[in-house]
Amino acid sequence: MRLARTESGTGPLMVLLHGGGSGRATWDAFTRSISGWRVVAPDLRGHGDSPRCSQYTLEGYADDVVELLDELATDEHGPAVLVGHSLGAYTASLIAQRHPGRVSRLVLEDPPAPPRAGAPGGFSRARLALSGLSGGLSSRRRFDRHALVSAIAQLREPDPGWWNDLAKIEAPALVLSGGPKSHIPPARLQAVTAAIPDARLVTIPVGHRIHSTALPQFTAAVLEFLG
């Protein structure tokens, strides 16, 4: 699986992972607003110019990005900063859980944390579909509809393993919540933050698409976190 990607800049590696139904171009404005980083923004499988597949498992997205990190020879440049939005944030969390040495810092923008077993408050399938996991679909966005439907179905199911493995994340993490305007419950992101050993929560109450709706606030929060 060779992911299509956009690369720019020099410096420590930062990998930007978009949400479901979106694509790498969603990060263009953010990329222009920062300097001093080697920024790589891929299209996830089933999106943009990346290959389509017969199956779209959440683990598959993470495996693809790990292969991308291998291709970028991150061992020569140190671990990468992972910045993910929605489905991309969930993907980044899986990588940080399973390959902690590959991640130096972790930014999770409104991650769609699955419900906890026995707990109320699962995601609304309709709201997730309308948001496209990335805050609205557009005819200009090119993606396999099956990829989005499959991700929604998987993220609506409780996943105790994912919750338990948040404790395995070694990288400092920034969790960004879109507040009550988002379909991701703020209380669930508070629980995510509490479960990661070194994490902080910042709320920017503009809804799910923080990086595009409130770019200056998003950029300021990320750069402050990265130091």
C-alpha positions in Angstrom: 0.0 0.0 0.0 1.8 3.1 -1.2 -0.1 6.2 0.0 -0.2 9.3 -2.1 1.3 12.2 -0.2 2.4 15.8 -0.2 5.8 16.7 1.3 7.2 20.1 2.1 9.8 21.7 4.3 12.8 20.5 6.2 13.4 19.7 9.9 11.8 17.1 12.3 9.2 14.9 10.7 5.5 15.8 11.1 2.9 13.5 9.6 -0.7 14.9 9.1 -3.6 12.5 8.9 -6.9 13.6 7.6 -10.4 12.6 8.6 -12.8 10.2 6.8 -14.2 11.5 3.6 -11.5 14.2 3.4 -8.0 14.2 1.9 -4.5 15.6 2.3 -5.4 19.0 0.9 -7.3 19.7 4.1 -3.9 20.4 5.8 -2.6 22.9 3.2 -3.5 26.1 5.1 -2.0 24.6 8.3 1.2 23.6 6.5 1.6 27.1 5.2 1.2 28.5 8.7 4.2 26.6 10.2 7.9 26.4 9.4 10.9 24.3 10.6 9.2 21.0 9.9 9.4 18.3 7.3 5.7 17.9 6.7 4.2 14.8 5.1 0.4 14.7 4.5 -0.8 11.4 2.9 -4.2 10.4 1.5 -5.4 7.5 3.7 -6.4 4.3 1.9 -9.6 4.7 -0.1 -9.2 8.5 -0.2 -7.9 10.9 -2.8 -5.1 9.4 -4.9 -4.4 6.5 -2.6 -5.5 3.0 -3.7 -8.9 1.6 -3.0 -9.3 -1.7 -1.2 -11.7 -4.5 -0.6 -11.6 -4.0 3.2 -11.2 -1.0 5.3 -10.3 -1.9 8.9 -9.2 0.7 11.4 -6.1 -1.3 12.0 -5.4 -1.3 8.2 -5.2 2.5 8.2 -2.6 2.4 11.0 -0.6 -0.3 9.2 -0.4 1.8 6.1 0.9 4.8 8.0 3.5 2.7 9.7 4.7 1.5 6.3 4.9 5.2 5.3 7.0 5.9 8.3 9.3 3.1 7.2 9.5 4.5 3.7 10.4 7.9 5.1 13.3 6.3 7.1 12.2 7.8 10.4 14.8 5.8 12.2 17.4 8.1 10.7 15.5 11.3 11.7 14.0 10.2 15.0 10.4 9.5 15.8 7.7 11.6 14.1 5.1 14.0 15.4 1.7 12.6 14.4 -1.2 15.1 14.0 -4.5 13.5 13.2 -8.1 14.7 12.7 -11.1 12.4 13.4 -10.4 9.1 11.6 -6.8 10.3 11.2 -6.6 10.9 15.0 -7.9 7.5 15.7 -5.3 6.1 13.3 -2.6 8.1 15.0 -3.7 6.8 18.4 -3.4 3.2 17.2 0.2 3.8 16.0 1.2 5.5 19.3 -0.3 2.5 21.2 1.4 -0.2 19.1 4.6 1.5 18.1 5.4 4.0 20.9 9.0 4.5 19.9 7.9 5.8 16.5 6.0 8.8 17.9 7.6 11.8 19.6 4.4 13.9 20.1 0.8 13.1 19.4 -2.0 15.6 18.5 -5.5 14.2 18.4 -8.0 16.6 16.9 -11.6 15.6 18.0 -10.8 11.9 17.9 -13.9 9.6 17.5 -13.2 7.5 20.6 -15.5 4.5 20.5 -18.0 4.0 23.4 -17.0 2.1 26.4 -18.6 -1.3 27.0 -21.9 -0.9 28.9 -21.7 2.9 28.8 -24.4 5.0 27.1 -23.8 7.6 24.5 -22.8 5.8 21.3 -22.3 7.9 18.2 -25.3 8.6 16.1 -24.9 6.9 12.7 -26.7 9.8 11.0 -24.6 12.5 12.6 -21.4 10.6 11.8 -22.5 10.2 8.2 -23.4 13.8 7.8 -20.1 14.9 9.2 -18.2 12.4 7.2 -16.0 12.1 10.2 -14.3 15.2 9.0 -17.1 17.8 9.1 -19.0 17.7 5.9 -18.7 16.0 2.6 -18.1 17.7 -0.7 -18.4 16.6 -4.3 -14.8 17.8 -4.7 -13.6 15.2 -2.2 -12.8 11.8 -3.8 -13.1 8.8 -1.6 -14.5 5.3 -1.6 -17.9 5.5 0.1 -17.4 2.0 1.5 -14.4 3.3 3.5 -16.5 5.8 5.3 -19.4 3.5 6.0 -17.0 0.8 7.3 -15.2 3.3 9.6 -18.5 4.5 11.0 -19.7 1.0 11.7 -16.5 0.1 13.5 -16.2 3.3 15.6 -19.8 2.9 16.9 -18.9 -0.4 18.5 -17.3 -0.6 22.0 -13.6 -1.4 22.0 -12.2 -2.1 25.4 -8.8 -3.0 24.0 -8.4 0.5 22.5 -9.3 2.1 25.8 -7.0 -0.1 27.8 -4.1 0.5 25.3 -4.2 4.2 25.7 -2.1 3.6 28.8 0.7 2.3 26.5 1.1 5.7 24.7 4.5 7.1 25.7 4.5 10.3 23.7 3.1 13.5 25.2 -0.3 14.0 23.7 -2.5 17.0 23.0 -6.2 16.2 22.7 -8.3 18.9 21.0 -12.0 19.0 21.6 -14.5 20.9 19.4 -16.7 21.4 22.4 -20.5 20.9 22.5 -20.9 21.8 18.8 -19.1 18.6 17.8 -20.7 15.2 17.6 -17.8 13.8 19.6 -18.9 14.1 23.2 -16.5 16.4 25.2 -16.9 14.1 28.2 -15.5 11.2 26.2 -12.5 13.2 25.2 -11.9 14.1 28.8 -11.8 10.3 29.5 -9.4 9.8 26.6 -7.1 12.5 28.0 -7.2 11.0 31.5 -6.3 7.5 30.1 -3.2 8.7 28.3 -0.2 9.0 30.8 1.0 12.4 29.6 -1.8 14.2 27.9 -3.5 17.6 28.1 -7.0 18.6 26.8 -7.7 21.9 25.0 -11.2 22.8 24.0 -11.7 25.1 20.9 -15.6 25.2 20.8 -16.1 25.5 17.1 -17.3 22.0 16.3 -15.6 19.0 14.7 -13.4 20.6 12.0 -11.2 22.7 14.3 -8.2 23.0 12.0 -10.2 24.4 9.1 -12.9 26.3 11.1 -10.5 27.9 13.6 -7.0 27.7 12.0 -5.3 30.4 14.1 -6.4 28.9 17.4 -5.6 25.4 16.2 -2.1 26.4 15.0 -1.4 28.3 18.2 -2.4 25.3 20.4 -0.4 22.8 18.4 2.8 25.0 18.2 2.6 25.8 22.0 2.3 22.0 22.6 5.3 21.3 20.4 7.3 23.9 22.1 
